[in-house]
């Protein structure tokens, strides 16, 4: 079964209303070009490292203007949307980094809250996502007409056990929406995404933020589509825009048949000092 997908590579700023309008227009454009499902990056509605400024713009899910606009656009253009993630208010004082799978009728088919939070020091850059966000606790595989889709977000990419669990639960595609920093992107983005595709025998679809953003950060771009054999079939480089790819879900079984690593995993005993 083949699937034509679109990736939106964006330079998200600090105005959710403007991002809502832009995303809705791009979803319509992608659908008019034949996309059956549209993937957007992590933090598609607001990318702002100024916590105080961002706080006044982060809403509960039911009140989020970006989610509402994307749901309306999905229904208007009869297209699936994997909305990479939004910053939303949770049940406590902190935010939650939550992604969505939206059906062509505008209804939410699945939600996923980012499990692994980005707390790192990169020399000149330091990030502590856990200071403002609560971590999710549930891995999610969602049904689509083309096959099950595993949901992850950005830093989750560094945890192969999560991706293996998604594949073992039936995922044939894995979404990896991201806002990767430039230093980590240059060092690790391509190799980690290819490794996750090869290890799981899944199609990996990674919609990314790109460029220098209104809050001063710089992201890596290079949204990718990678086959279950590890081949890069789409690399969007650094420019914002829409990328399209047609993928064959039959390649999942073919790759897993050649190297059935999911079947060959065995329990083992660790012996250490």
Backbone as JSON, one array per atom type, in Angstrom:
{
  "sequence": "XXXXXXXXXXXXXXXXXXXXXXXXXXXXXXXXXXXXXXXXXXXXXXXXXXXXXXXXXXXXXXXXXXXXXXXXXXXXXXXXXXXXXXXXXXXXXXXXXXXXXXXXXXXXXXXXXXXXXXXXXXXXXXXXXXXXXXXXXXXXXXXXXXXXXXXXXXXXXXXXXXXXXXXXXXXXXXXXXXXXXXXXXXXXXXXXXXXXXXXXXXXXXXXXXXXXXXXXXXXXXXXXXXXXXXXXXXXXXXXXXXXXXXXXXXXXXXXXXXXXXXXXXXXXXXXXX",
  "N": [[0.84, -1.19, 0.0], [0.6, 2.18, -0.89], [1.44, 5.49, 0.21], [1.0, 8.93, 0.13], [2.66, 11.48, 1.61], [3.04, 14.59, 3.38], [5.45, 16.86, 4.63], [5.68, 19.55, 6.82], [8.06, 21.88, 7.11], [9.07, 24.15, 9.41], [9.54, 27.53, 10.68], [8.89, 28.28, 13.47], [7.44, 30.84, 15.49], [6.72, 33.27, 18.06], [4.07, 33.89, 18.18], [1.09, 32.53, 18.49], [-1.36, 32.88, 17.11], [-0.63, 33.78, 14.55], [0.85, 31.56, 13.74], [-1.16, 29.63, 13.68], [-2.74, 30.47, 11.5], [-0.86, 30.22, 9.43], [-0.2, 27.46, 9.47], [-2.72, 26.32, 8.86], [-3.07, 27.26, 6.24], [-0.88, 26.02, 4.97], [-1.49, 23.31, 5.31], [-3.74, 23.12, 3.68], [-2.5, 23.68, 1.21], [-0.7, 21.5, 1.01], [-2.54, 19.37, 0.89], [-3.8, 19.94, -1.51], [-1.82, 19.29, -3.22], [-1.77, 16.62, -3.23], [-1.25, 15.26, -0.86], [-1.98, 12.82, 1.58], [-1.68, 12.62, 4.27], [-0.43, 14.91, 6.64], [2.5, 16.01, 8.19], [3.69, 17.8, 10.99], [6.14, 19.85, 12.79], [7.67, 19.47, 16.11], [6.42, 21.6, 18.69], [4.67, 23.28, 17.14], [3.03, 25.49, 17.37], [4.05, 27.47, 19.04], [7.19, 28.65, 19.83], [9.22, 29.39, 22.17], [11.69, 30.33, 24.28], [11.62, 32.05, 26.39], [10.24, 31.76, 29.29], [8.42, 33.22, 30.89], [7.2, 35.0, 29.1], [6.1, 33.18, 27.3], [4.27, 31.89, 28.92], [1.91, 33.37, 29.1], [0.69, 32.76, 26.73], [0.2, 30.1, 26.47], [-2.23, 27.62, 26.43], [-5.02, 25.67, 27.7], [-5.81, 22.47, 26.25], [-8.43, 22.48, 25.09], [-8.8, 25.15, 24.52], [-6.87, 25.97, 22.76], [-5.66, 27.82, 20.08], [-4.2, 27.04, 17.86], [-4.44, 24.24, 17.69], [-7.21, 24.13, 17.26], [-7.39, 25.44, 14.76], [-5.92, 23.71, 13.11], [-7.4, 21.36, 13.29], [-9.76, 22.22, 12.05], [-8.77, 22.8, 9.49], [-7.92, 20.23, 8.68], [-10.38, 18.94, 8.43], [-11.61, 20.56, 6.51], [-10.06, 20.14, 4.25], [-10.03, 17.45, 4.0], [-7.99, 15.67, 5.02], [-5.54, 13.74, 6.77], [-3.75, 14.72, 9.72], [-0.71, 14.79, 11.4], [-0.06, 16.41, 14.02], [2.73, 17.66, 15.21], [3.65, 18.63, 17.86], [2.37, 20.6, 20.61], [2.76, 23.24, 22.97], [1.07, 23.0, 25.91], [-1.2, 23.68, 28.61], [-1.07, 21.67, 31.51], [-2.26, 19.4, 34.03], [-1.16, 20.27, 36.39], [1.11, 22.77, 37.66], [2.98, 22.94, 35.65], [3.67, 22.89, 32.06], [2.66, 20.77, 29.28], [4.1, 18.84, 26.69], [2.63, 18.05, 23.94], [1.55, 15.89, 21.35], [-0.55, 15.25, 18.44], [-2.75, 13.13, 16.58], [-4.8, 13.71, 13.93], [-7.9, 13.18, 12.44], [-9.44, 13.09, 9.08], [-11.97, 14.17, 9.48], [-11.61, 16.06, 11.33], [-11.59, 15.26, 13.95], [-9.87, 14.19, 16.93], [-7.68, 11.57, 16.83], [-5.65, 10.4, 18.3], [-3.48, 11.06, 21.1], [-0.31, 12.13, 22.32], [2.02, 12.53, 24.87], [5.16, 13.91, 25.36], [7.69, 11.81, 26.47], [10.45, 11.73, 27.22], [12.4, 14.26, 28.48], [14.2, 17.18, 27.54], [16.97, 17.8, 29.02], [19.85, 19.17, 29.03], [23.32, 20.15, 28.69], [25.12, 21.99, 26.43], [27.64, 23.16, 26.11], [27.84, 26.17, 24.95], [25.12, 26.34, 24.97], [22.33, 25.69, 27.06], [19.77, 23.63, 28.24], [16.76, 22.98, 29.94], [14.23, 21.29, 29.94], [12.53, 20.04, 31.72], [12.08, 21.86, 33.71], [9.92, 23.37, 33.04], [8.06, 21.66, 31.95], [5.95, 18.79, 32.32], [6.62, 15.31, 32.18], [5.43, 12.85, 29.86], [3.85, 9.59, 30.21], [2.99, 7.42, 28.77], [3.47, 5.33, 26.01], [2.47, 5.49, 22.57], [0.67, 3.99, 19.96], [-1.02, 4.56, 17.03], [-3.92, 3.95, 15.03], [-4.08, 4.11, 11.48], [-5.35, 4.52, 8.11], [-3.38, 3.35, 6.55], [-1.68, 1.87, 8.04], [-0.37, 1.08, 11.35], [0.76, 3.83, 13.35], [3.45, 4.97, 15.16], [4.01, 7.27, 17.82], [6.26, 9.78, 18.67], [8.39, 12.32, 20.17], [10.91, 14.46, 19.38], [13.49, 14.57, 21.58], [12.96, 12.02, 22.43], [13.98, 10.47, 20.43], [16.5, 9.55, 21.09], [16.24, 7.27, 22.55], [16.22, 4.12, 22.1], [14.75, 1.93, 23.07], [12.12, 2.78, 23.39], [11.29, 3.11, 20.72], [11.57, 0.53, 19.77], [9.63, -0.73, 21.33], [7.33, 0.47, 20.26], [7.4, -0.57, 17.64], [7.17, -3.32, 18.21], [4.63, -3.29, 19.17], [3.22, -3.05, 16.88], [3.62, -0.88, 15.18], [4.2, 0.5, 11.98], [5.05, 2.78, 10.9], [6.84, 5.56, 12.2], [6.53, 8.6, 13.78], [8.59, 11.41, 14.2], [8.55, 14.25, 15.25], [10.32, 17.33, 15.64], [12.48, 19.79, 17.25], [15.3, 20.17, 16.85], [18.46, 21.17, 18.12], [21.1, 23.03, 16.51], [23.84, 22.19, 17.02], [23.48, 19.5, 18.03], [21.97, 18.46, 15.99], [23.68, 18.56, 13.73], [25.56, 16.7, 14.55], [24.17, 14.32, 15.17], [21.54, 13.9, 14.11], [20.82, 12.73, 11.49], [22.08, 10.19, 11.67], [20.95, 8.99, 13.95], [18.2, 8.9, 13.32], [18.23, 7.25, 11.05], [19.21, 4.95, 12.25], [17.1, 4.3, 14.02], [15.09, 3.68, 12.17], [16.22, 1.45, 10.85], [16.62, -0.37, 12.99], [14.0, -0.89, 13.81], [12.63, -1.55, 11.51], [10.79, 0.18, 10.41], [9.06, 2.82, 8.61], [10.31, 6.05, 9.04], [9.32, 9.23, 9.87], [10.18, 12.46, 10.04], [9.45, 15.52, 10.94], [10.71, 18.77, 11.08], [11.74, 21.7, 12.94], [13.3, 24.74, 11.73], [16.06, 27.01, 11.14], [16.8, 30.41, 12.37], [15.06, 31.48, 15.13], [12.34, 33.55, 16.42], [12.71, 33.77, 19.15], [15.4, 33.65, 19.43], [16.77, 31.22, 19.36], [18.39, 28.62, 17.4], [17.55, 26.21, 15.01], [17.94, 22.92, 13.48], [16.71, 21.93, 11.13], [16.39, 19.98, 8.14], [14.27, 18.06, 7.75], [13.2, 14.72, 7.5], [12.43, 11.75, 5.6], [12.63, 8.36, 6.02], [13.36, 5.13, 4.9], [12.36, 1.71, 5.82], [14.67, 0.24, 5.45], [16.63, 1.97, 5.92], [17.22, 3.96, 4.07], [17.46, 7.32, 3.01], [14.83, 9.02, 1.81], [13.75, 11.49, 1.55], [15.07, 14.64, 2.17], [14.86, 17.7, 3.5], [16.62, 19.77, 3.74], [17.56, 23.07, 4.78], [15.69, 25.1, 4.37], [12.53, 26.6, 5.12], [9.31, 25.13, 4.37], [7.27, 22.97, 2.27], [7.46, 19.54, 1.96], [7.11, 16.63, -0.06], [6.51, 13.11, -0.17], [6.19, 9.84, -1.48], [5.46, 6.8, -0.09], [5.98, 3.26, 0.31], [4.27, 0.97, 2.07], [4.66, -1.72, 1.97], [7.35, -2.12, 2.1], [8.02, -2.38, 4.74], [7.48, -5.04, 5.67], [9.21, -6.3, 3.91], [11.79, -5.38, 4.66], [11.9, -6.29, 7.31], [11.73, -8.97, 6.84], [14.17, -9.54, 5.63], [16.06, -8.92, 7.63], [15.25, -10.06, 10.48], [15.23, -8.75, 13.12], [13.54, -7.91, 15.18], [12.21, -10.23, 15.84], [14.27, -11.77, 16.75], [15.22, -10.96, 19.18], [16.38, -11.66, 22.45], [16.02, -12.58, 25.9], [18.49, -11.73, 28.37], [21.23, -12.19, 30.65], [22.94, -9.89, 32.58], [26.31, -9.57, 33.3], [28.51, -8.09, 35.45], [31.14, -5.98, 36.86]],
  "CA": [[0.0, 0.0, 0.0], [1.38, 3.4, -0.95], [0.93, 6.65, 0.94], [1.65, 10.2, -0.17], [2.68, 12.29, 2.82], [3.68, 15.91, 3.31], [6.09, 17.38, 5.82], [5.81, 20.99, 6.93], [9.27, 22.32, 7.83], [8.65, 25.49, 9.8], [10.33, 28.39, 11.56], [7.82, 28.74, 14.36], [7.78, 32.0, 16.3], [6.16, 33.48, 19.4], [2.68, 34.35, 18.02], [0.28, 31.37, 18.12], [-2.4, 33.22, 16.13], [0.01, 33.78, 13.24], [1.21, 30.18, 13.4], [-2.4, 28.93, 13.35], [-3.1, 30.83, 10.13], [0.14, 29.67, 8.51], [-0.37, 26.01, 9.41], [-3.95, 26.02, 8.14], [-2.82, 27.49, 4.81], [0.05, 25.0, 4.47], [-2.21, 22.04, 5.23], [-4.52, 23.18, 2.45], [-1.58, 23.59, 0.09], [-0.22, 20.13, 0.93], [-3.64, 18.51, 0.44], [-4.05, 20.22, -2.94], [-0.72, 18.67, -3.96], [-1.93, 15.18, -3.2], [-0.92, 14.65, 0.42], [-3.05, 12.14, 2.32], [-1.43, 12.93, 5.67], [0.52, 16.01, 6.78], [3.26, 15.95, 9.44], [4.25, 19.08, 11.4], [7.2, 19.66, 13.78], [7.48, 19.75, 17.53], [6.13, 23.0, 19.03], [4.19, 23.91, 15.91], [2.25, 26.7, 17.62], [4.77, 28.46, 19.84], [8.56, 28.24, 20.16], [9.68, 30.56, 22.94], [12.45, 29.93, 25.45], [11.29, 32.98, 27.47], [9.13, 31.07, 29.96], [7.43, 34.17, 31.37], [6.44, 35.49, 27.93], [5.33, 32.06, 26.76], [3.21, 31.48, 29.85], [0.66, 34.06, 28.81], [0.14, 32.31, 25.46], [-0.04, 28.67, 26.52], [-3.62, 27.4, 26.8], [-5.52, 24.31, 27.81], [-6.07, 21.88, 24.94], [-9.73, 22.89, 24.56], [-8.79, 26.56, 24.17], [-5.7, 26.28, 21.96], [-6.06, 28.31, 18.76], [-3.5, 26.29, 16.81], [-5.11, 22.94, 17.57], [-8.52, 24.36, 16.63], [-7.2, 25.77, 13.35], [-5.46, 22.53, 12.4], [-8.55, 20.45, 13.19], [-10.65, 22.77, 11.03], [-8.11, 22.62, 8.19], [-7.97, 18.82, 8.33], [-11.74, 18.63, 7.97], [-11.9, 21.32, 5.28], [-9.3, 19.6, 3.13], [-10.19, 15.99, 4.0], [-6.64, 15.13, 5.11], [-5.02, 13.43, 8.1], [-2.65, 15.57, 10.17], [0.02, 14.46, 12.62], [0.39, 17.69, 14.58], [3.89, 17.17, 15.94], [3.35, 18.88, 19.27], [2.04, 21.94, 21.08], [2.9, 23.51, 24.4], [-0.27, 23.14, 26.47], [-1.29, 23.6, 30.07], [-1.41, 20.35, 32.01], [-3.11, 19.36, 35.22], [-0.47, 20.95, 37.47], [1.65, 24.08, 37.34], [3.83, 22.88, 34.46], [3.08, 22.64, 30.75], [2.88, 19.45, 28.7], [4.49, 18.86, 25.28], [1.68, 17.03, 23.48], [1.28, 15.75, 19.93], [-1.9, 14.79, 18.1], [-3.11, 12.61, 15.27], [-6.12, 14.26, 13.64], [-8.53, 12.52, 11.3], [-9.97, 14.01, 8.07], [-13.19, 14.83, 9.93], [-11.23, 17.03, 12.34], [-11.57, 14.68, 15.29], [-8.56, 13.75, 17.43], [-7.6, 10.12, 16.86], [-4.69, 9.97, 19.31], [-2.65, 12.06, 21.75], [0.92, 11.6, 22.91], [2.81, 13.5, 25.62], [6.6, 13.6, 25.29], [8.15, 11.06, 27.65], [11.83, 12.07, 27.59], [12.53, 15.71, 28.46], [15.52, 17.62, 27.07], [17.75, 18.48, 30.05], [21.23, 18.96, 28.59], [24.23, 21.29, 28.58], [25.85, 21.82, 25.17], [28.68, 24.18, 26.05], [27.26, 27.51, 24.93], [23.66, 26.23, 25.12], [21.85, 24.85, 28.16], [18.33, 23.46, 28.16], [16.18, 22.18, 31.01], [12.81, 21.2, 29.61], [11.75, 19.58, 32.88], [11.76, 22.99, 34.58], [8.63, 23.95, 32.65], [7.16, 20.65, 31.39], [5.8, 17.47, 32.91], [6.86, 14.23, 31.23], [4.38, 11.87, 29.63], [4.13, 8.27, 30.78], [2.42, 6.37, 27.93], [3.81, 5.22, 24.59], [1.22, 5.47, 21.81], [0.59, 3.57, 18.56], [-2.35, 4.95, 16.57], [-4.36, 3.35, 13.78], [-4.35, 4.93, 10.3], [-5.77, 3.64, 7.0], [-2.23, 2.76, 5.86], [-0.96, 1.04, 8.98], [-0.2, 1.72, 12.66], [1.73, 4.92, 13.43], [3.98, 5.24, 16.49], [4.18, 8.69, 18.07], [7.34, 10.22, 19.55], [8.7, 13.74, 20.03], [12.25, 15.02, 19.48], [14.51, 13.91, 22.4], [12.63, 10.58, 22.45], [14.77, 9.81, 19.4], [17.72, 8.98, 21.68], [15.89, 6.15, 23.42], [15.8, 3.06, 21.16], [13.78, 1.02, 23.66], [10.79, 3.29, 23.08], [10.98, 2.82, 19.32], [11.38, -0.92, 19.65], [8.31, -1.04, 21.91], [6.32, 0.87, 19.28], [7.41, -1.56, 16.56], [6.65, -4.57, 18.73], [3.19, -3.1, 19.33], [2.6, -3.06, 15.56], [3.89, 0.31, 14.37], [4.9, 0.37, 10.7], [5.6, 4.12, 10.7], [7.09, 6.27, 13.45], [6.68, 10.04, 13.62], [9.58, 12.01, 15.11], [8.57, 15.71, 15.14], [11.46, 17.78, 16.42], [13.09, 21.11, 17.19], [16.68, 19.81, 17.19], [19.45, 22.23, 18.07], [22.08, 22.87, 15.43], [24.99, 21.31, 17.36], [23.09, 18.09, 18.11], [21.51, 18.05, 14.67], [24.83, 18.29, 12.87], [26.29, 15.53, 15.02], [23.44, 13.09, 15.46], [20.19, 13.8, 13.57], [20.69, 11.74, 10.42], [22.49, 8.84, 12.07], [19.98, 8.43, 14.9], [16.95, 8.59, 12.62], [18.47, 6.06, 10.22], [19.32, 3.8, 13.15], [15.77, 3.92, 14.51], [14.39, 3.03, 11.06], [16.83, 0.14, 10.61], [16.37, -1.23, 14.15], [12.58, -1.25, 13.94], [12.02, -1.89, 10.24], [9.66, 1.1, 10.21], [9.24, 4.12, 8.0], [10.48, 7.12, 10.02], [8.94, 10.52, 9.3], [10.68, 13.43, 11.02], [9.2, 16.92, 10.59], [11.62, 19.52, 11.95], [11.89, 23.15, 12.93], [14.53, 25.14, 11.04], [16.45, 28.41, 11.07], [16.89, 31.23, 13.58], [13.69, 31.77, 15.53], [12.08, 34.85, 17.05], [13.22, 33.77, 20.53], [16.85, 33.66, 19.38], [17.37, 29.9, 19.18], [18.59, 28.15, 16.03], [17.27, 24.78, 14.88], [18.74, 22.27, 12.45], [16.01, 21.62, 9.88], [16.62, 18.66, 7.55], [13.17, 17.11, 7.9], [13.58, 13.51, 6.78], [11.66, 10.53, 5.48], [13.62, 7.29, 5.93], [12.74, 3.83, 4.64], [12.69, 0.67, 6.81], [16.01, -0.27, 5.2], [17.56, 3.03, 6.31], [17.49, 4.89, 2.99], [16.85, 8.65, 3.1], [14.08, 9.27, 0.57], [13.48, 12.93, 1.5], [15.82, 15.5, 3.09], [14.38, 19.02, 3.12], [17.62, 20.81, 3.91], [17.37, 24.06, 5.84], [14.68, 26.1, 4.05], [11.14, 26.27, 5.46], [8.48, 24.8, 3.22], [6.5, 21.73, 2.25], [8.08, 18.44, 1.22], [6.22, 15.5, -0.29], [7.12, 11.82, -0.48], [5.28, 8.7, -1.58], [6.14, 5.66, 0.52], [5.35, 1.96, 0.12], [4.24, 0.27, 3.34], [5.14, -3.07, 1.75], [8.77, -2.19, 2.42], [8.18, -2.76, 6.14], [7.6, -6.5, 5.72], [10.4, -6.7, 3.15], [12.97, -5.12, 5.48], [11.88, -7.18, 8.47], [11.99, -10.32, 6.36], [15.6, -9.68, 5.38], [16.76, -8.91, 8.93], [14.15, -10.13, 11.45], [15.81, -8.47, 14.44], [12.48, -7.84, 16.19], [11.9, -11.6, 16.25], [15.45, -12.46, 17.28], [15.6, -10.46, 20.51], [16.33, -12.69, 23.5], [16.4, -12.11, 27.24], [19.88, -12.06, 28.71], [21.68, -11.86, 32.0], [24.09, -8.98, 32.55], [27.36, -9.86, 34.27], [29.36, -6.92, 35.53], [32.12, -6.0, 37.95]],
  "C": [[0.88, 1.24, 0.0], [0.65, 4.54, -0.26], [1.71, 7.87, 0.5], [1.52, 11.1, 1.05], [3.35, 13.63, 2.54], [4.29, 16.22, 4.66], [6.1, 18.9, 5.74], [7.07, 21.28, 7.74], [9.1, 23.8, 8.12], [9.71, 26.21, 10.62], [9.35, 29.06, 12.51], [8.33, 29.87, 15.26], [7.03, 32.06, 17.61], [4.71, 33.98, 19.35], [1.81, 33.18, 17.57], [-0.8, 31.68, 17.08], [-1.83, 33.21, 14.71], [0.37, 32.37, 12.8], [-0.03, 29.38, 13.02], [-2.81, 29.2, 11.91], [-2.15, 30.19, 9.12], [-0.02, 28.16, 8.37], [-1.61, 25.62, 8.62], [-3.76, 26.18, 6.64], [-1.91, 26.4, 4.23], [-0.61, 23.63, 4.38], [-3.07, 22.0, 3.98], [-3.66, 23.04, 1.22], [-1.1, 22.15, -0.1], [-1.31, 19.19, 0.41], [-3.9, 18.71, -1.05], [-2.98, 19.59, -3.82], [-0.71, 17.14, -3.82], [-1.6, 14.5, -1.89], [-2.15, 14.03, 1.06], [-2.9, 12.34, 3.82], [-0.31, 13.97, 5.71], [1.17, 15.92, 8.16], [3.84, 17.33, 9.75], [5.27, 18.86, 12.51], [6.73, 19.75, 15.23], [7.24, 21.25, 17.71], [5.68, 23.8, 17.81], [3.46, 25.23, 16.15], [2.98, 27.81, 18.32], [6.14, 27.9, 20.17], [9.2, 29.44, 20.84], [10.39, 30.1, 24.2], [12.3, 30.9, 26.61], [10.05, 32.45, 28.17], [8.03, 32.05, 30.39], [6.56, 34.68, 30.22], [5.56, 34.39, 27.36], [4.13, 31.72, 27.62], [1.88, 32.13, 29.54], [-0.01, 33.6, 27.52], [-0.17, 30.82, 25.43], [-1.43, 28.42, 27.11], [-3.89, 25.93, 27.12], [-5.83, 23.79, 26.4], [-7.36, 22.4, 24.32], [-9.75, 24.33, 24.07], [-7.65, 26.95, 23.22], [-6.09, 26.65, 20.53], [-5.41, 27.52, 17.63], [-4.16, 24.94, 16.61], [-6.47, 23.11, 16.88], [-8.38, 24.63, 15.14], [-6.78, 24.55, 12.54], [-6.59, 21.52, 12.26], [-9.52, 20.92, 12.1], [-10.07, 22.57, 9.63], [-8.14, 21.16, 7.75], [-9.33, 18.45, 7.77], [-12.05, 19.33, 6.65], [-11.25, 20.67, 4.07], [-9.27, 18.08, 3.09], [-8.83, 15.28, 4.04], [-6.32, 14.8, 6.57], [-3.89, 14.41, 8.44], [-2.02, 14.97, 11.42], [0.64, 15.77, 13.09], [1.48, 17.38, 15.6], [3.82, 17.38, 17.44], [3.02, 20.34, 19.47], [2.41, 22.04, 22.55], [1.51, 23.8, 24.95], [-0.2, 23.12, 27.99], [-1.73, 22.2, 30.47], [-2.31, 20.43, 33.22], [-2.48, 20.07, 36.41], [0.01, 22.31, 37.03], [2.45, 24.08, 36.04], [3.01, 22.65, 33.2], [3.26, 21.16, 30.4], [3.18, 19.64, 27.22], [3.73, 17.72, 24.61], [1.48, 17.07, 21.97], [-0.07, 15.12, 19.69], [-1.9, 14.13, 16.73], [-4.56, 12.99, 15.03], [-6.66, 13.64, 12.36], [-9.06, 13.55, 10.29], [-11.33, 14.63, 8.42], [-12.89, 15.86, 11.02], [-11.19, 16.5, 13.76], [-10.17, 14.2, 15.65], [-8.58, 12.24, 17.57], [-6.68, 9.62, 17.96], [-3.94, 11.19, 19.85], [-1.41, 11.38, 22.3], [1.66, 12.73, 23.61], [4.25, 13.03, 25.69], [7.09, 12.98, 26.6], [9.51, 11.54, 28.13], [12.06, 13.57, 27.41], [14.0, 16.12, 28.28], [16.21, 18.46, 28.15], [19.23, 18.25, 29.75], [22.0, 20.28, 28.64], [25.12, 21.04, 27.37], [26.95, 22.86, 25.03], [28.07, 25.56, 26.12], [25.75, 27.5, 25.1], [23.34, 25.3, 26.28], [20.33, 24.82, 28.12], [17.86, 22.59, 29.33], [14.66, 22.15, 30.83], [11.97, 20.83, 30.82], [11.43, 20.7, 33.84], [10.38, 23.56, 34.28], [7.61, 22.91, 32.22], [7.12, 19.39, 32.25], [6.01, 16.42, 31.82], [5.63, 13.37, 31.07], [4.8, 10.51, 30.16], [3.67, 7.13, 29.88], [2.94, 6.45, 26.5], [2.52, 4.99, 23.8], [1.47, 4.97, 20.38], [-0.85, 3.81, 18.12], [-2.66, 4.3, 15.23], [-4.53, 4.42, 12.7], [-4.8, 4.0, 9.18], [-4.62, 2.9, 6.34], [-1.43, 1.81, 6.76], [-0.75, 1.78, 10.28], [0.97, 2.72, 12.66], [2.15, 5.11, 14.88], [4.28, 6.71, 16.64], [5.34, 8.91, 19.05], [7.51, 11.71, 19.38], [10.17, 13.97, 20.33], [13.21, 14.18, 20.33], [14.22, 12.43, 22.61], [13.49, 9.8, 21.48], [15.98, 9.07, 19.98], [17.46, 7.74, 22.53], [15.33, 5.0, 22.56], [14.78, 2.11, 21.75], [12.35, 1.47, 23.39], [10.39, 2.93, 21.66], [10.77, 1.33, 19.09], [10.02, -1.32, 20.2], [7.19, -0.66, 20.95], [6.24, -0.14, 18.15], [6.83, -2.89, 17.02], [5.14, -4.5, 18.96], [2.47, -2.96, 17.99], [2.9, -1.88, 14.68], [4.64, -0.06, 13.1], [5.53, 1.7, 10.27], [5.83, 4.71, 12.08], [7.3, 7.74, 13.12], [7.66, 10.57, 14.66], [9.6, 13.53, 14.88], [9.62, 16.28, 16.08], [11.73, 19.27, 16.26], [14.54, 20.93, 17.63], [17.59, 21.04, 17.14], [20.42, 21.99, 16.93], [23.27, 21.99, 15.83], [24.61, 19.83, 17.41], [22.59, 17.59, 16.77], [22.65, 17.7, 13.75], [25.54, 17.01, 13.26], [25.48, 14.24, 14.92], [22.13, 12.87, 14.7], [20.04, 12.69, 12.54], [21.0, 10.33, 10.91], [21.5, 8.21, 13.04], [18.67, 8.06, 14.2], [17.1, 7.35, 11.73], [18.56, 4.81, 11.1], [17.95, 3.35, 13.66], [14.97, 3.23, 13.41], [14.91, 1.61, 10.86], [16.5, -0.83, 11.75], [14.93, -1.74, 14.2], [11.98, -1.78, 12.66], [10.79, -1.05, 9.94], [10.05, 2.24, 9.27], [9.35, 5.15, 9.13], [10.24, 8.45, 9.32], [9.23, 11.59, 10.34], [10.5, 14.85, 10.5], [9.95, 17.8, 11.58], [11.43, 21.02, 11.84], [13.22, 23.51, 12.27], [14.78, 26.63, 11.17], [16.59, 29.09, 12.41], [15.49, 31.73, 13.91], [13.58, 33.11, 16.26], [12.6, 34.91, 18.48], [14.73, 33.69, 20.59], [17.51, 32.31, 19.2], [17.54, 29.6, 17.69], [18.36, 26.66, 15.98], [17.81, 24.25, 13.55], [18.03, 22.08, 11.12], [16.25, 20.19, 9.45], [15.52, 17.67, 7.95], [13.44, 15.92, 6.99], [12.43, 12.52, 6.69], [12.66, 9.41, 5.2], [12.9, 5.95, 5.82], [13.09, 2.84, 5.73], [14.06, 0.05, 6.61], [17.07, 0.77, 5.54], [17.9, 4.02, 5.23], [16.77, 6.22, 3.22], [16.15, 8.94, 1.77], [13.64, 10.73, 0.45], [14.33, 13.61, 2.56], [15.53, 16.93, 2.65], [15.42, 20.12, 3.3], [17.23, 21.8, 4.99], [16.25, 25.07, 5.57], [13.3, 25.68, 4.55], [10.35, 25.94, 4.21], [7.77, 23.48, 3.39], [7.26, 20.71, 1.4], [7.11, 17.29, 1.09], [7.02, 14.25, -0.61], [6.02, 10.78, -0.58], [6.03, 7.47, -1.09], [5.3, 4.4, 0.31], [5.42, 1.2, 1.43], [4.66, -1.18, 3.2], [6.61, -3.23, 2.08], [9.02, -2.55, 3.88], [8.39, -4.27, 6.25], [8.85, -6.97, 5.0], [11.66, -6.52, 3.99], [13.04, -6.07, 6.66], [12.1, -8.63, 8.06], [13.46, -10.57, 6.1], [16.4, -9.79, 6.68], [15.7, -8.9, 10.03], [14.61, -9.88, 12.89], [14.74, -8.38, 15.53], [12.14, -9.23, 16.72], [13.06, -12.26, 17.0], [15.87, -11.98, 18.66], [15.4, -11.54, 21.56], [16.61, -12.05, 24.85], [17.84, -12.51, 27.53], [20.18, -11.64, 30.13], [22.93, -11.01, 31.89], [25.06, -9.36, 33.67], [28.32, -8.69, 34.28], [30.33, -7.01, 36.7], [31.46, -5.94, 39.33]]
}
